[in-house]
Amino acid sequence: MDISMRAIAHIQSEFPTKFGVPRQSGLVPSLESTVVFTPEFRNSDALRGIEGFSHLWLIWVFDRSARETWSPTVRPPRLGGNQRMGIFATRSPFRPNPIGLSCVELAGIETTPTWGTVLRVRGADLADGSPILDIKPYIPYADSHPGALEGFASVPAEALEVVIPPDLLQQIPSQRLEALRGVLAQDPRPRYQEDPQRVYGFGFAGMEIKFSVSGQRLTVLAINSSR
């Protein structure tokens, strides 16, 4: 059987690259994104009834991580990058089929002159432009399992203290500040890196954010325009 798929939409998010994107959906609830449908699927009838759901599943493509080959094991950052686990026991983007699954909050439905009807969502963990293959409603009675085991992913991640000097704080648009703080508090660095002298950087909402981390404190060092 020939299996072929096509993108029904793309996401517009604050992240031009995958660095800085939250490791899982829902970790930064204040982070807003927009789902823009491709012309073929730009039909409001396809969204009829979606307003009755508070959350949605996005099924999408790790387009930045697609590879010609695959490995049966990977090194999860959660385990320090030192232990190998089976690919199907992880959420690594380096999969035989690079498909992602994210649960997001539906924040609104809007009609725009350029893209037709779009969905505003919160808590997405997708880089800007990531192709979306499908959208399904999140159904609590079927999708929520409070007693489920978390395996090695249950290791708690303590949020970092985020320090932004006053002069840099003024450069951040007020409507982006809470989301940026949330992204930084989740520690965008690879989990196995611990160098207080190293300066990291990533793009966010048209800004290039430079920071360093010492212990549990993340300090923003510079903010430059990336546009």
Buried (B, 14 or more C-beta within 10 A) or exposed (E): EEEEEEBBBBBBBBBBEBBBBBBBBBBBBBBBBBBBBBEEBBEEEEBEEBEEBEBBBBBBBBBBBEEEEEBEEBBBBBBBBEEBBEBEEBBBBBBEEBBBEBBBBBBEBEEEEEBBBBBBBBBBBBBBBBBBBBBEBBEEEEEEEEEEEEEEBEEEBEBBEBEBEEEBEEEBEEEBEBBBBBBBBBBBBEBEEEEEEEEBBBBBBEBBBBBBBEEEEBBBBBBEEBE
